[in-house]
């Protein structure tokens, strides 16, 4: 992607590439209907 940006005329020293990241250690999957939010909003299963 950096090369594509530079090819459009952006100065290479002005381009900063941020690596992909996630919070995999902090995200926990829950069963549908198991969260308080889902219960309060009436979201169960594939109702949305």
mmCIF entry with sequence, helices, sheets and N, C-alpha, C, O atoms, coordinates in Angstrom:
data_MODEL
# 
_entry.id   MODEL 
# 
_entity.id                         1 
_entity.type                       polymer 
_entity.pdbx_number_of_molecules   1 
# 
_entity_poly.entity_id                      1 
_entity_poly.type                           'polypeptide(L)' 
_entity_poly.nstd_linkage                   no 
_entity_poly.nstd_monomer                   no 
_entity_poly.pdbx_seq_one_letter_code       
;(UNK)(UNK)(UNK)(UNK)(UNK)(UNK)(UNK)(UNK)(UNK)(UNK)(UNK)(UNK)(UNK)(UNK)(UNK)(UNK)
(UNK)(UNK)(UNK)(UNK)(UNK)(UNK)(UNK)(UNK)(UNK)(UNK)(UNK)(UNK)(UNK)(UNK)(UNK)(UNK)
(UNK)(UNK)(UNK)(UNK)(UNK)(UNK)(UNK)(UNK)(UNK)(UNK)(UNK)(UNK)(UNK)(UNK)(UNK)(UNK)
;
_entity_poly.pdbx_seq_one_letter_code_can   XXXXXXXXXXXXXXXXXXXXXXXXXXXXXXXXXXXXXXXXXXXXXXXX 
_entity_poly.pdbx_strand_id                 A 
# 
loop_
_entity_poly_seq.entity_id 
_entity_poly_seq.num 
_entity_poly_seq.mon_id 
_entity_poly_seq.hetero 
1 1  UNK n 
1 2  UNK n 
1 3  UNK n 
1 4  UNK n 
1 5  UNK n 
1 6  UNK n 
1 7  UNK n 
1 8  UNK n 
1 9  UNK n 
1 10 UNK n 
1 11 UNK n 
1 12 UNK n 
1 13 UNK n 
1 14 UNK n 
1 15 UNK n 
1 16 UNK n 
1 17 UNK n 
1 18 UNK n 
1 19 UNK n 
1 20 UNK n 
1 21 UNK n 
1 22 UNK n 
1 23 UNK n 
1 24 UNK n 
1 25 UNK n 
1 26 UNK n 
1 27 UNK n 
1 28 UNK n 
1 29 UNK n 
1 30 UNK n 
1 31 UNK n 
1 32 UNK n 
1 33 UNK n 
1 34 UNK n 
1 35 UNK n 
1 36 UNK n 
1 37 UNK n 
1 38 UNK n 
1 39 UNK n 
1 40 UNK n 
1 41 UNK n 
1 42 UNK n 
1 43 UNK n 
1 44 UNK n 
1 45 UNK n 
1 46 UNK n 
1 47 UNK n 
1 48 UNK n 
# 
_struct_asym.id          A 
_struct_asym.entity_id   1 
# 
loop_
_struct_conf.conf_type_id 
_struct_conf.id 
_struct_conf.pdbx_PDB_helix_id 
_struct_conf.beg_label_comp_id 
_struct_conf.beg_label_asym_id 
_struct_conf.beg_label_seq_id 
_struct_conf.pdbx_beg_PDB_ins_code 
_struct_conf.end_label_comp_id 
_struct_conf.end_label_asym_id 
_struct_conf.end_label_seq_id 
_struct_conf.pdbx_end_PDB_ins_code 
_struct_conf.beg_auth_comp_id 
_struct_conf.beg_auth_asym_id 
_struct_conf.beg_auth_seq_id 
_struct_conf.end_auth_comp_id 
_struct_conf.end_auth_asym_id 
_struct_conf.end_auth_seq_id 
_struct_conf.pdbx_PDB_helix_class 
_struct_conf.details 
_struct_conf.pdbx_PDB_helix_length 
HELX_P HELX_P1 AA1 UNK A 2  ? UNK A 7  ? UNK A 2  UNK A 7  1 ? 6 
HELX_P HELX_P2 AA2 UNK A 12 ? UNK A 14 ? UNK A 12 UNK A 14 5 ? 3 
HELX_P HELX_P3 AA3 UNK A 36 ? UNK A 41 ? UNK A 36 UNK A 41 1 ? 6 
# 
_struct_conf_type.id          HELX_P 
_struct_conf_type.criteria    ? 
_struct_conf_type.reference   ? 
# 
loop_
_atom_site.group_PDB 
_atom_site.id 
_atom_site.type_symbol 
_atom_site.label_atom_id 
_atom_site.label_alt_id 
_atom_site.label_comp_id 
_atom_site.label_asym_id 
_atom_site.label_entity_id 
_atom_site.label_seq_id 
_atom_site.pdbx_PDB_ins_code 
_atom_site.Cartn_x 
_atom_site.Cartn_y 
_atom_site.Cartn_z 
_atom_site.occupancy 
_atom_site.B_iso_or_equiv 
_atom_site.pdbx_formal_charge 
_atom_site.auth_seq_id 
_atom_site.auth_comp_id 
_atom_site.auth_asym_id 
_atom_site.auth_atom_id 
_atom_site.pdbx_PDB_model_num 
ATOM 1   N N  . UNK A 1 1  ? 0.828   -1.190  0.000  1.00 0.00 ? 1  UNK A N  1 
ATOM 2   C CA . UNK A 1 1  ? 0.000   0.000   0.000  1.00 0.00 ? 1  UNK A CA 1 
ATOM 3   C C  . UNK A 1 1  ? 0.873   1.254   0.000  1.00 0.00 ? 1  UNK A C  1 
ATOM 4   O O  . UNK A 1 1  ? 0.538   2.251   -0.641 1.00 0.00 ? 1  UNK A O  1 
ATOM 5   N N  . UNK A 1 2  ? 1.978   1.199   0.714  1.00 0.00 ? 2  UNK A N  1 
ATOM 6   C CA . UNK A 1 2  ? 2.880   2.353   0.748  1.00 0.00 ? 2  UNK A CA 1 
ATOM 7   C C  . UNK A 1 2  ? 3.333   2.707   -0.664 1.00 0.00 ? 2  UNK A C  1 
ATOM 8   O O  . UNK A 1 2  ? 3.361   3.878   -1.043 1.00 0.00 ? 2  UNK A O  1 
ATOM 9   N N  . UNK A 1 3  ? 3.687   1.684   -1.436 1.00 0.00 ? 3  UNK A N  1 
ATOM 10  C CA . UNK A 1 3  ? 4.150   1.923   -2.806 1.00 0.00 ? 3  UNK A CA 1 
ATOM 11  C C  . UNK A 1 3  ? 3.065   2.582   -3.651 1.00 0.00 ? 3  UNK A C  1 
ATOM 12  O O  . UNK A 1 3  ? 3.368   3.424   -4.496 1.00 0.00 ? 3  UNK A O  1 
ATOM 13  N N  . UNK A 1 4  ? 1.829   2.215   -3.437 1.00 0.00 ? 4  UNK A N  1 
ATOM 14  C CA . UNK A 1 4  ? 0.728   2.813   -4.206 1.00 0.00 ? 4  UNK A CA 1 
ATOM 15  C C  . UNK A 1 4  ? 0.575   4.294   -3.879 1.00 0.00 ? 4  UNK A C  1 
ATOM 16  O O  . UNK A 1 4  ? 0.315   5.110   -4.763 1.00 0.00 ? 4  UNK A O  1 
ATOM 17  N N  . UNK A 1 5  ? 0.739   4.630   -2.612 1.00 0.00 ? 5  UNK A N  1 
ATOM 18  C CA . UNK A 1 5  ? 0.625   6.031   -2.202 1.00 0.00 ? 5  UNK A CA 1 
ATOM 19  C C  . UNK A 1 5  ? 1.772   6.853   -2.781 1.00 0.00 ? 5  UNK A C  1 
ATOM 20  O O  . UNK A 1 5  ? 1.564   7.949   -3.302 1.00 0.00 ? 5  UNK A O  1 
ATOM 21  N N  . UNK A 1 6  ? 2.981   6.310   -2.685 1.00 0.00 ? 6  UNK A N  1 
ATOM 22  C CA . UNK A 1 6  ? 4.153   7.012   -3.217 1.00 0.00 ? 6  UNK A CA 1 
ATOM 23  C C  . UNK A 1 6  ? 4.037   7.172   -4.736 1.00 0.00 ? 6  UNK A C  1 
ATOM 24  O O  . UNK A 1 6  ? 4.436   8.198   -5.286 1.00 0.00 ? 6  UNK A O  1 
ATOM 25  N N  . UNK A 1 7  ? 3.490   6.156   -5.409 1.00 0.00 ? 7  UNK A N  1 
ATOM 26  C CA . UNK A 1 7  ? 3.316   6.225   -6.863 1.00 0.00 ? 7  UNK A CA 1 
ATOM 27  C C  . UNK A 1 7  ? 2.353   7.339   -7.270 1.00 0.00 ? 7  UNK A C  1 
ATOM 28  O O  . UNK A 1 7  ? 2.397   7.807   -8.407 1.00 0.00 ? 7  UNK A O  1 
ATOM 29  N N  . UNK A 1 8  ? 1.496   7.763   -6.364 1.00 0.00 ? 8  UNK A N  1 
ATOM 30  C CA . UNK A 1 8  ? 0.564   8.864   -6.655 1.00 0.00 ? 8  UNK A CA 1 
ATOM 31  C C  . UNK A 1 8  ? 1.199   10.231  -6.452 1.00 0.00 ? 8  UNK A C  1 
ATOM 32  O O  . UNK A 1 8  ? 0.558   11.259  -6.670 1.00 0.00 ? 8  UNK A O  1 
ATOM 33  N N  . UNK A 1 9  ? 2.471   10.238  -6.030 1.00 0.00 ? 9  UNK A N  1 
ATOM 34  C CA . UNK A 1 9  ? 3.172   11.503  -5.910 1.00 0.00 ? 9  UNK A CA 1 
ATOM 35  C C  . UNK A 1 9  ? 3.410   11.998  -4.490 1.00 0.00 ? 9  UNK A C  1 
ATOM 36  O O  . UNK A 1 9  ? 3.971   13.076  -4.292 1.00 0.00 ? 9  UNK A O  1 
ATOM 37  N N  . UNK A 1 10 ? 2.989   11.222  -3.509 1.00 0.00 ? 10 UNK A N  1 
ATOM 38  C CA . UNK A 1 10 ? 3.234   11.619  -2.126 1.00 0.00 ? 10 UNK A CA 1 
ATOM 39  C C  . UNK A 1 10 ? 4.706   11.344  -1.804 1.00 0.00 ? 10 UNK A C  1 
ATOM 40  O O  . UNK A 1 10 ? 5.231   10.285  -2.149 1.00 0.00 ? 10 UNK A O  1 
ATOM 41  N N  . UNK A 1 11 ? 5.359   12.284  -1.155 1.00 0.00 ? 11 UNK A N  1 
ATOM 42  C CA . UNK A 1 11 ? 6.769   12.113  -0.824 1.00 0.00 ? 11 UNK A CA 1 
ATOM 43  C C  . UNK A 1 11 ? 6.941   10.932  0.132  1.00 0.00 ? 11 UNK A C  1 
ATOM 44  O O  . UNK A 1 11 ? 6.229   10.835  1.132  1.00 0.00 ? 11 UNK A O  1 
ATOM 45  N N  . UNK A 1 12 ? 7.885   10.029  -0.172 1.00 0.00 ? 12 UNK A N  1 
ATOM 46  C CA . UNK A 1 12 ? 8.078   8.842   0.670  1.00 0.00 ? 12 UNK A CA 1 
ATOM 47  C C  . UNK A 1 12 ? 8.325   9.172   2.139  1.00 0.00 ? 12 UNK A C  1 
ATOM 48  O O  . UNK A 1 12 ? 7.887   8.435   3.023  1.00 0.00 ? 12 UNK A O  1 
ATOM 49  N N  . UNK A 1 13 ? 9.015   10.262  2.401  1.00 0.00 ? 13 UNK A N  1 
ATOM 50  C CA . UNK A 1 13 ? 9.288   10.604  3.800  1.00 0.00 ? 13 UNK A CA 1 
ATOM 51  C C  . UNK A 1 13 ? 8.042   11.095  4.540  1.00 0.00 ? 13 UNK A C  1 
ATOM 52  O O  . UNK A 1 13 ? 8.063   11.239  5.762  1.00 0.00 ? 13 UNK A O  1 
ATOM 53  N N  . UNK A 1 14 ? 6.973   11.349  3.812  1.00 0.00 ? 14 UNK A N  1 
ATOM 54  C CA . UNK A 1 14 ? 5.713   11.783  4.426  1.00 0.00 ? 14 UNK A CA 1 
ATOM 55  C C  . UNK A 1 14 ? 4.765   10.612  4.702  1.00 0.00 ? 14 UNK A C  1 
ATOM 56  O O  . UNK A 1 14 ? 3.711   10.792  5.311  1.00 0.00 ? 14 UNK A O  1 
ATOM 57  N N  . UNK A 1 15 ? 5.146   9.410   4.248  1.00 0.00 ? 15 UNK A N  1 
ATOM 58  C CA . UNK A 1 15 ? 4.271   8.246   4.381  1.00 0.00 ? 15 UNK A CA 1 
ATOM 59  C C  . UNK A 1 15 ? 4.695   7.419   5.594  1.00 0.00 ? 15 UNK A C  1 
ATOM 60  O O  . UNK A 1 15 ? 5.859   7.042   5.730  1.00 0.00 ? 15 UNK A O  1 
ATOM 61  N N  . UNK A 1 16 ? 3.748   7.152   6.455  1.00 0.00 ? 16 UNK A N  1 
ATOM 62  C CA . UNK A 1 16 ? 3.980   6.312   7.628  1.00 0.00 ? 16 UNK A CA 1 
ATOM 63  C C  . UNK A 1 16 ? 3.051   5.112   7.528  1.00 0.00 ? 16 UNK A C  1 
ATOM 64  O O  . UNK A 1 16 ? 1.848   5.271   7.321  1.00 0.00 ? 16 UNK A O  1 
ATOM 65  N N  . UNK A 1 17 ? 3.598   3.928   7.672  1.00 0.00 ? 17 UNK A N  1 
ATOM 66  C CA . UNK A 1 17 ? 2.803   2.706   7.593  1.00 0.00 ? 17 UNK A CA 1 
ATOM 67  C C  . UNK A 1 17 ? 2.585   2.167   8.998  1.00 0.00 ? 17 UNK A C  1 
ATOM 68  O O  . UNK A 1 17 ? 3.538   1.915   9.734  1.00 0.00 ? 17 UNK A O  1 
ATOM 69  N N  . UNK A 1 18 ? 1.326   1.994   9.358  1.00 0.00 ? 18 UNK A N  1 
ATOM 70  C CA . UNK A 1 18 ? 0.978   1.425   10.667 1.00 0.00 ? 18 UNK A CA 1 
ATOM 71  C C  . UNK A 1 18 ? 0.639   -0.046  10.467 1.00 0.00 ? 18 UNK A C  1 
ATOM 72  O O  . UNK A 1 18 ? -0.218  -0.370  9.645  1.00 0.00 ? 18 UNK A O  1 
ATOM 73  N N  . UNK A 1 19 ? 1.290   -0.940  11.197 1.00 0.00 ? 19 UNK A N  1 
ATOM 74  C CA . UNK A 1 19 ? 0.987   -2.363  11.040 1.00 0.00 ? 19 UNK A CA 1 
ATOM 75  C C  . UNK A 1 19 ? -0.409  -2.681  11.570 1.00 0.00 ? 19 UNK A C  1 
ATOM 76  O O  . UNK A 1 19 ? -0.928  -1.980  12.439 1.00 0.00 ? 19 UNK A O  1 
ATOM 77  N N  . UNK A 1 20 ? -1.011  -3.744  11.039 1.00 0.00 ? 20 UNK A N  1 
ATOM 78  C CA . UNK A 1 20 ? -2.320  -4.139  11.570 1.00 0.00 ? 20 UNK A CA 1 
ATOM 79  C C  . UNK A 1 20 ? -2.178  -4.581  13.024 1.00 0.00 ? 20 UNK A C  1 
ATOM 80  O O  . UNK A 1 20 ? -1.146  -5.120  13.424 1.00 0.00 ? 20 UNK A O  1 
ATOM 81  N N  . UNK A 1 21 ? -3.213  -4.349  13.794 1.00 0.00 ? 21 UNK A N  1 
ATOM 82  C CA . UNK A 1 21 ? -3.178  -4.730  15.198 1.00 0.00 ? 21 UNK A CA 1 
ATOM 83  C C  . UNK A 1 21 ? -4.598  -5.019  15.657 1.00 0.00 ? 21 UNK A C  1 
ATOM 84  O O  . UNK A 1 21 ? -5.569  -4.580  15.040 1.00 0.00 ? 21 UNK A O  1 
ATOM 85  N N  . UNK A 1 22 ? -4.697  -5.727  16.695 1.00 0.00 ? 22 UNK A N  1 
ATOM 86  C CA . UNK A 1 22 ? -6.010  -5.988  17.288 1.00 0.00 ? 22 UNK A CA 1 
ATOM 87  C C  . UNK A 1 22 ? -5.825  -6.228  18.776 1.00 0.00 ? 22 UNK A C  1 
ATOM 88  O O  . UNK A 1 22 ? -4.702  -6.296  19.276 1.00 0.00 ? 22 UNK A O  1 
ATOM 89  N N  . UNK A 1 23 ? -6.908  -6.351  19.452 1.00 0.00 ? 23 UNK A N  1 
ATOM 90  C CA . UNK A 1 23 ? -6.896  -6.609  20.891 1.00 0.00 ? 23 UNK A CA 1 
ATOM 91  C C  . UNK A 1 23 ? -7.394  -8.028  21.143 1.00 0.00 ? 23 UNK A C  1 
ATOM 92  O O  . UNK A 1 23 ? -8.290  -8.250  21.957 1.00 0.00 ? 23 UNK A O  1 
ATOM 93  N N  . UNK A 1 24 ? -6.796  -8.987  20.432 1.00 0.00 ? 24 UNK A N  1 
ATOM 94  C CA . UNK A 1 24 ? -7.263  -10.369 20.550 1.00 0.00 ? 24 UNK A CA 1 
ATOM 95  C C  . UNK A 1 24 ? -7.284  -10.867 21.988 1.00 0.00 ? 24 UNK A C  1 
ATOM 96  O O  . UNK A 1 24 ? -8.164  -11.643 22.362 1.00 0.00 ? 24 UNK A O  1 
ATOM 97  N N  . UNK A 1 25 ? -6.337  -10.434 22.788 1.00 0.00 ? 25 UNK A N  1 
ATOM 98  C CA . UNK A 1 25 ? -6.302  -10.880 24.175 1.00 0.00 ? 25 UNK A CA 1 
ATOM 99  C C  . UNK A 1 25 ? -7.362  -10.231 25.042 1.00 0.00 ? 25 UNK A C  1 
ATOM 100 O O  . UNK A 1 25 ? -7.599  -10.671 26.167 1.00 0.00 ? 25 UNK A O  1 
ATOM 101 N N  . UNK A 1 26 ? -8.004  -9.185  24.528 1.00 0.00 ? 26 UNK A N  1 
ATOM 102 C CA . UNK A 1 26 ? -8.990  -8.452  25.316 1.00 0.00 ? 26 UNK A CA 1 
ATOM 103 C C  . UNK A 1 26 ? -10.424 -8.649  24.828 1.00 0.00 ? 26 UNK A C  1 
ATOM 104 O O  . UNK A 1 26 ? -11.369 -8.219  25.490 1.00 0.00 ? 26 UNK A O  1 
ATOM 105 N N  . UNK A 1 27 ? -10.590 -9.297  23.673 1.00 0.00 ? 27 UNK A N  1 
ATOM 106 C CA . UNK A 1 27 ? -11.921 -9.486  23.095 1.00 0.00 ? 27 UNK A CA 1 
ATOM 107 C C  . UNK A 1 27 ? -12.381 -10.907 23.389 1.00 0.00 ? 27 UNK A C  1 
ATOM 108 O O  . UNK A 1 27 ? -11.675 -11.872 23.096 1.00 0.00 ? 27 UNK A O  1 
ATOM 109 N N  . UNK A 1 28 ? -13.551 -11.024 23.961 1.00 0.00 ? 28 UNK A N  1 
ATOM 110 C CA . UNK A 1 28 ? -14.115 -12.335 24.268 1.00 0.00 ? 28 UNK A CA 1 
ATOM 111 C C  . UNK A 1 28 ? -15.448 -12.487 23.561 1.00 0.00 ? 28 UNK A C  1 
ATOM 112 O O  . UNK A 1 28 ? -16.305 -11.607 23.642 1.00 0.00 ? 28 UNK A O  1 
ATOM 113 N N  . UNK A 1 29 ? -15.622 -13.600 22.870 1.00 0.00 ? 29 UNK A N  1 
ATOM 114 C CA . UNK A 1 29 ? -16.884 -13.872 22.204 1.00 0.00 ? 29 UNK A CA 1 
ATOM 115 C C  . UNK A 1 29 ? -17.899 -14.354 23.241 1.00 0.00 ? 29 UNK A C  1 
ATOM 116 O O  . UNK A 1 29 ? -17.550 -15.067 24.182 1.00 0.00 ? 29 UNK A O  1 
ATOM 117 N N  . UNK A 1 30 ? -19.132 -13.964 23.061 1.00 0.00 ? 30 UNK A N  1 
ATOM 118 C CA . UNK A 1 30 ? -20.194 -14.407 23.960 1.00 0.00 ? 30 UNK A CA 1 
ATOM 119 C C  . UNK A 1 30 ? -21.292 -15.050 23.124 1.00 0.00 ? 30 UNK A C  1 
ATOM 120 O O  . UNK A 1 30 ? -21.395 -14.795 21.924 1.00 0.00 ? 30 UNK A O  1 
ATOM 121 N N  . UNK A 1 31 ? -22.096 -15.867 23.746 1.00 0.00 ? 31 UNK A N  1 
ATOM 122 C CA . UNK A 1 31 ? -23.227 -16.472 23.058 1.00 0.00 ? 31 UNK A CA 1 
ATOM 123 C C  . UNK A 1 31 ? -24.311 -15.419 22.853 1.00 0.00 ? 31 UNK A C  1 
ATOM 124 O O  . UNK A 1 31 ? -24.507 -14.548 23.700 1.00 0.00 ? 31 UNK A O  1 
ATOM 125 N N  . UNK A 1 32 ? -25.015 -15.505 21.724 1.00 0.00 ? 32 UNK A N  1 
ATOM 126 C CA . UNK A 1 32 ? -26.095 -14.561 21.477 1.00 0.00 ? 32 UNK A CA 1 
ATOM 127 C C  . UNK A 1 32 ? -27.112 -14.638 22.599 1.00 0.00 ? 32 UNK A C  1 
ATOM 128 O O  . UNK A 1 32 ? -27.471 -15.724 23.054 1.00 0.00 ? 32 UNK A O  1 
ATOM 129 N N  . UNK A 1 33 ? -27.568 -13.494 23.035 1.00 0.00 ? 33 UNK A N  1 
ATOM 130 C CA . UNK A 1 33 ? -28.564 -13.434 24.098 1.00 0.00 ? 33 UNK A CA 1 
ATOM 131 C C  . UNK A 1 33 ? -27.957 -13.514 25.479 1.00 0.00 ? 33 UNK A C  1 
ATOM 132 O O  . UNK A 1 33 ? -28.658 -13.377 26.481 1.00 0.00 ? 33 UNK A O  1 
ATOM 133 N N  . UNK A 1 34 ? -26.651 -13.736 25.537 1.00 0.00 ? 34 UNK A N  1 
ATOM 134 C CA . UNK A 1 34 ? -26.011 -13.880 26.822 1.00 0.00 ? 34 UNK A CA 1 
ATOM 135 C C  . UNK A 1 34 ? -25.552 -12.570 27.432 1.00 0.00 ? 34 UNK A C  1 
ATOM 136 O O  . UNK A 1 34 ? -25.180 -12.530 28.605 1.00 0.00 ? 34 UNK A O  1 
ATOM 137 N N  . UNK A 1 35 ? -25.574 -11.497 26.651 1.00 0.00 ? 35 UNK A N  1 
ATOM 138 C CA . UNK A 1 35 ? -25.104 -10.228 27.206 1.00 0.00 ? 35 UNK A CA 1 
ATOM 139 C C  . UNK A 1 35 ? -26.270 -9.401  27.722 1.00 0.00 ? 35 UNK A C  1 
ATOM 140 O O  . UNK A 1 35 ? -27.401 -9.527  27.252 1.00 0.00 ? 35 UNK A O  1 
ATOM 141 N N  . UNK A 1 36 ? -25.978 -8.568  28.681 1.00 0.00 ? 36 UNK A N  1 
ATOM 142 C CA . UNK A 1 36 ? -27.006 -7.684  29.227 1.00 0.00 ? 36 UNK A CA 1 
ATOM 143 C C  . UNK A 1 36 ? -27.547 -6.755  28.152 1.00 0.00 ? 36 UNK A C  1 
ATOM 144 O O  . UNK A 1 36 ? -28.746 -6.480  28.112 1.00 0.00 ? 36 UNK A O  1 
ATOM 145 N N  . UNK A 1 37 ? -26.663 -6.266  27.273 1.00 0.00 ? 37 UNK A N  1 
ATOM 146 C CA . UNK A 1 37 ? -27.091 -5.369  26.206 1.00 0.00 ? 37 UNK A CA 1 
ATOM 147 C C  . UNK A 1 37 ? -28.085 -6.069  25.289 1.00 0.00 ? 37 UNK A C  1 
ATOM 148 O O  . UNK A 1 37 ? -29.119 -5.497  24.943 1.00 0.00 ? 37 UNK A O  1 
ATOM 149 N N  . UNK A 1 38 ? -27.780 -7.304  24.892 1.00 0.00 ? 38 UNK A N  1 
ATOM 150 C CA . UNK A 1 38 ? -28.688 -8.043  24.009 1.00 0.00 ? 38 UNK A CA 1 
ATOM 151 C C  . UNK A 1 38 ? -30.047 -8.239  24.663 1.00 0.00 ? 38 UNK A C  1 
ATOM 152 O O  . UNK A 1 38 ? -31.083 -8.112  24.010 1.00 0.00 ? 38 UNK A O  1 
ATOM 153 N N  . UNK A 1 39 ? -30.041 -8.548  25.954 1.00 0.00 ? 39 UNK A N  1 
ATOM 154 C CA . UNK A 1 39 ? -31.309 -8.747  26.658 1.00 0.00 ? 39 UNK A CA 1 
ATOM 155 C C  . UNK A 1 39 ? -32.113 -7.447  26.749 1.00 0.00 ? 39 UNK A C  1 
ATOM 156 O O  . UNK A 1 39 ? -33.326 -7.449  26.536 1.00 0.00 ? 39 UNK A O  1 
ATOM 157 N N  . UNK A 1 40 ? -31.435 -6.336  27.067 1.00 0.00 ? 40 UNK A N  1 
ATOM 158 C CA . UNK A 1 40 ? -32.125 -5.044  27.189 1.00 0.00 ? 40 UNK A CA 1 
ATOM 159 C C  . UNK A 1 40 ? -32.716 -4.583  25.866 1.00 0.00 ? 40 UNK A C  1 
ATOM 160 O O  . UNK A 1 40 ? -33.779 -3.964  25.837 1.00 0.00 ? 40 UNK A O  1 
ATOM 161 N N  . UNK A 1 41 ? -32.024 -4.886  24.769 1.00 0.00 ? 41 UNK A N  1 
ATOM 162 C CA . UNK A 1 41 ? -32.469 -4.389  23.461 1.00 0.00 ? 41 UNK A CA 1 
ATOM 163 C C  . UNK A 1 41 ? -33.326 -5.390  22.702 1.00 0.00 ? 41 UNK A C  1 
ATOM 164 O O  . UNK A 1 41 ? -33.829 -5.091  21.619 1.00 0.00 ? 41 UNK A O  1 
ATOM 165 N N  . UNK A 1 42 ? -33.492 -6.589  23.277 1.00 0.00 ? 42 UNK A N  1 
ATOM 166 C CA . UNK A 1 42 ? -34.326 -7.585  22.646 1.00 0.00 ? 42 UNK A CA 1 
ATOM 167 C C  . UNK A 1 42 ? -33.654 -8.315  21.490 1.00 0.00 ? 42 UNK A C  1 
ATOM 168 O O  . UNK A 1 42 ? -34.324 -8.956  20.681 1.00 0.00 ? 42 UNK A O  1 
ATOM 169 N N  . UNK A 1 43 ? -32.335 -8.219  21.415 1.00 0.00 ? 43 UNK A N  1 
ATOM 170 C CA . UNK A 1 43 ? -31.604 -8.908  20.340 1.00 0.00 ? 43 UNK A CA 1 
ATOM 171 C C  . UNK A 1 43 ? -31.356 -10.343 20.775 1.00 0.00 ? 43 UNK A C  1 
ATOM 172 O O  . UNK A 1 43 ? -30.621 -10.600 21.728 1.00 0.00 ? 43 UNK A O  1 
ATOM 173 N N  . UNK A 1 44 ? -31.963 -11.248 20.082 1.00 0.00 ? 44 UNK A N  1 
ATOM 174 C CA . UNK A 1 44 ? -31.731 -12.669 20.357 1.00 0.00 ? 44 UNK A CA 1 
ATOM 175 C C  . UNK A 1 44 ? -31.501 -13.382 19.050 1.00 0.00 ? 44 UNK A C  1 
ATOM 176 O O  . UNK A 1 44 ? -32.188 -13.106 18.067 1.00 0.00 ? 44 UNK A O  1 
ATOM 177 N N  . UNK A 1 45 ? -30.556 -14.286 19.016 1.00 0.00 ? 45 UNK A N  1 
ATOM 178 C CA . UNK A 1 45 ? -30.279 -15.043 17.803 1.00 0.00 ? 45 UNK A CA 1 
ATOM 179 C C  . UNK A 1 45 ? -29.927 -14.117 16.651 1.00 0.00 ? 45 UNK A C  1 
ATOM 180 O O  . UNK A 1 45 ? -29.097 -13.219 16.791 1.00 0.00 ? 45 UNK A O  1 
ATOM 181 N N  . UNK A 1 46 ? -30.560 -14.343 15.522 1.00 0.00 ? 46 UNK A N  1 
ATOM 182 C CA . UNK A 1 46 ? -30.314 -13.534 14.324 1.00 0.00 ? 46 UNK A CA 1 
ATOM 183 C C  . UNK A 1 46 ? -31.439 -12.540 14.074 1.00 0.00 ? 46 UNK A C  1 
ATOM 184 O O  . UNK A 1 46 ? -31.807 -12.286 12.927 1.00 0.00 ? 46 UNK A O  1 
ATOM 185 N N  . UNK A 1 47 ? -31.977 -11.985 15.133 1.00 0.00 ? 47 UNK A N  1 
ATOM 186 C CA . UNK A 1 47 ? -33.130 -11.091 15.000 1.00 0.00 ? 47 UNK A CA 1 
ATOM 187 C C  . UNK A 1 47 ? -32.800 -9.746  14.365 1.00 0.00 ? 47 UNK A C  1 
ATOM 188 O O  . UNK A 1 47 ? -33.712 -9.003  14.003 1.00 0.00 ? 47 UNK A O  1 
ATOM 189 N N  . UNK A 1 48 ? -31.554 -9.423  14.227 1.00 0.00 ? 48 UNK A N  1 
ATOM 190 C CA . UNK A 1 48 ? -31.213 -8.135  13.649 1.00 0.00 ? 48 UNK A CA 1 
ATOM 191 C C  . UNK A 1 48 ? -30.836 -8.317  12.236 1.00 0.00 ? 48 UNK A C  1 
ATOM 192 O O  . UNK A 1 48 ? -30.510 -7.346  11.554 1.00 0.00 ? 48 UNK A O  1 
# 
